[in-house]
Amino acid sequence: MQARDYSANETLRNGRAVEIRALRPEDRAGLLAAVSRTSDQSLYRRFFAFKRGFTEHEIAFYLNVDFVGHVALIALLDEDGQQVIVGGCRYIVVQPGQAEVAFAVDDAHQGQGVGTVLMRHLVAIARNAGLKELIADVLPGNTAMLKVFRASGLDIKTEQEPEATHLVLHLT
Ligand SMILES: CC(C)(COP(=O)(O)OP(=O)(O)OC[C@H]1O[C@@H](n2cnc3c(N)ncnc32)[C@H](O)[C@@H]1OP(=O)(O)O)[C@@H](O)C(=O)NCCC(=O)NCCS
């Protein structure tokens, strides 16, 4: 399956069905709605800055993904008969063989395993693309993100930096 056509159905630990699929330009409204349901603290942990609004330039950057140097997946849950975006993750290749990853799940759906499932699929795509390493920076106190990375089973090297923990996850 091409990364841009990626789609998989999973069951969360509470029994709910979740679809993991490639982000599409037409997800704009759903993605912005998900951001609007996400707390300041979660957005800070994702963007390392207080983030409420996004410029058109930023929105275009996050939506128009080429699925080579930039891959983005979303998680969709059925809420009252509607498929709603509850989370997403992406990687951006920063140098040959190495990509930086980032995740966000809206607050109401955190702790249900969405992040862990997203990670599993992002790793599958990264491996398929021949990447060797994923890197991430995690702010102090963000145990949920660290748990998601640990649950991937990948070999992880951590480096404590003044403002954040820098992680290198080995795919090979
Ligand atoms: C980090 C994040 C993506 C994890 O997604 P998630 O769907 O909540 O993750 P999971 O449900 O798979 O949970 C992973 C672990 O973290 C725990 N966890 C999740 N949310 C938590 C919270 N708010 N507080 C404490 N622990 C939490 C879960 O209980 C689980 O632990 P367990 O395996 O021991 O049960 C999500 O919490 C989030 O969006 N946080 C804000 C944005 C962010 O931090 N991004 C990371 C920047 S790289």
The ligand as an SDF file (V2000), in Angstrom:
LIG
                    3D

 48 50  0  0  0  0  0  0  0  0999 V2000
    1.1570   12.0250   23.9770 C   0  0  0  0  0  0  0  0  0  0  0  0
   -0.1640   11.5890   23.3360 C   0  0  0  0  0  0  0  0  0  0  0  0
   -0.0560   11.7450   21.8160 C   0  0  0  0  0  0  0  0  0  0  0  0
   -0.4090   10.1320   23.6750 C   0  0  0  0  0  0  0  0  0  0  0  0
   -1.5910    9.7150   23.0450 O   0  0  0  0  0  0  0  0  0  0  0  0
   -2.6760    8.8240   23.8040 P   0  0  0  0  0  0  0  0  0  0  0  0
   -3.6650    8.4020   22.8120 O   0  0  0  0  0  0  0  0  0  0  0  0
   -3.1330    9.5280   25.0190 O   0  0  0  0  0  0  0  0  0  0  0  0
   -1.7390    7.6060   24.2080 O   0  0  0  0  0  0  0  0  0  0  0  0
   -2.2000    6.1670   24.7050 P   0  0  0  0  0  0  0  0  0  0  0  0
   -3.6390    6.1740   25.0690 O   0  0  0  0  0  0  0  0  0  0  0  0
   -1.7180    5.2160   23.7040 O   0  0  0  0  0  0  0  0  0  0  0  0
   -1.4320    6.0740   26.0680 O   0  0  0  0  0  0  0  0  0  0  0  0
   -0.1100    5.8020   26.2610 C   0  0  0  0  0  0  0  0  0  0  0  0
    0.1270    5.7890   27.7450 C   0  0  0  0  0  0  0  0  0  0  0  0
    0.0820    7.1210   28.2570 O   0  0  0  0  0  0  0  0  0  0  0  0
   -0.9060    7.2060   29.2950 C   0  0  0  0  0  0  0  0  0  0  0  0
   -1.5790    8.5030   29.1850 N   0  0  0  0  0  0  0  0  0  0  0  0
   -2.2940    8.9810   28.1520 C   0  0  0  0  0  0  0  0  0  0  0  0
   -2.7440   10.1950   28.4270 N   0  0  0  0  0  0  0  0  0  0  0  0
   -2.3130   10.5080   29.6570 C   0  0  0  0  0  0  0  0  0  0  0  0
   -2.4320   11.6500   30.4700 C   0  0  0  0  0  0  0  0  0  0  0  0
   -3.1000   12.7340   30.0810 N   0  0  0  0  0  0  0  0  0  0  0  0
   -1.8400   11.6020   31.6920 N   0  0  0  0  0  0  0  0  0  0  0  0
   -1.1380   10.5280   32.0820 C   0  0  0  0  0  0  0  0  0  0  0  0
   -0.9660    9.4290   31.3430 N   0  0  0  0  0  0  0  0  0  0  0  0
   -1.5550    9.4070   30.1440 C   0  0  0  0  0  0  0  0  0  0  0  0
   -1.8480    6.0860   29.0070 C   0  0  0  0  0  0  0  0  0  0  0  0
   -2.5480    5.7020   30.1580 O   0  0  0  0  0  0  0  0  0  0  0  0
   -0.9290    5.0070   28.5150 C   0  0  0  0  0  0  0  0  0  0  0  0
   -0.2650    4.3910   29.5740 O   0  0  0  0  0  0  0  0  0  0  0  0
   -0.3880    2.8240   29.8070 P   0  0  0  0  0  0  0  0  0  0  0  0
    0.0810    2.1790   28.5200 O   0  0  0  0  0  0  0  0  0  0  0  0
    0.4980    2.6020   30.9660 O   0  0  0  0  0  0  0  0  0  0  0  0
   -1.8320    2.6010   30.0620 O   0  0  0  0  0  0  0  0  0  0  0  0
   -1.3500   12.4440   23.8530 C   0  0  0  0  0  0  0  0  0  0  0  0
   -1.4370   12.3070   25.2370 O   0  0  0  0  0  0  0  0  0  0  0  0
   -1.2530   13.8950   23.4660 C   0  0  0  0  0  0  0  0  0  0  0  0
   -1.7470   14.3060   22.4230 O   0  0  0  0  0  0  0  0  0  0  0  0
   -0.5800   14.7220   24.2820 N   0  0  0  0  0  0  0  0  0  0  0  0
   -0.4220   16.1350   23.9570 C   0  0  0  0  0  0  0  0  0  0  0  0
    0.4740   16.3660   22.7560 C   0  0  0  0  0  0  0  0  0  0  0  0
    1.8600   15.8030   22.9480 C   0  0  0  0  0  0  0  0  0  0  0  0
    2.3240   15.6430   24.0460 O   0  0  0  0  0  0  0  0  0  0  0  0
    2.5570   15.5050   21.8490 N   0  0  0  0  0  0  0  0  0  0  0  0
    3.8760   14.9550   21.8840 C   0  0  0  0  0  0  0  0  0  0  0  0
    4.8620   15.8220   21.1530 C   0  0  0  0  0  0  0  0  0  0  0  0
    6.0530   14.8100   20.3080 S   0  0  0  0  0  0  0  0  0  0  0  0
  1  2  1  0
  2  3  1  0
  2  4  1  0
  2 36  1  0
  4  5  1  0
  5  6  1  0
  6  7  2  0
  6  8  1  0
  6  9  1  0
  9 10  1  0
 10 11  2  0
 10 12  1  0
 10 13  1  0
 13 14  1  0
 14 15  1  0
 15 16  1  0
 15 30  1  0
 16 17  1  0
 17 18  1  0
 17 28  1  0
 18 19  1  0
 18 27  1  0
 19 20  2  0
 20 21  1  0
 21 22  1  0
 21 27  2  0
 22 23  1  0
 22 24  2  0
 24 25  1  0
 25 26  2  0
 26 27  1  0
 28 29  1  0
 28 30  1  0
 30 31  1  0
 31 32  1  0
 32 33  2  0
 32 34  1  0
 32 35  1  0
 36 37  1  0
 36 38  1  0
 38 39  2  0
 38 40  1  0
 40 41  1  0
 41 42  1  0
 42 43  1  0
 43 44  2  0
 43 45  1  0
 45 46  1  0
 46 47  1  0
 47 48  1  0
M  END
$$$$
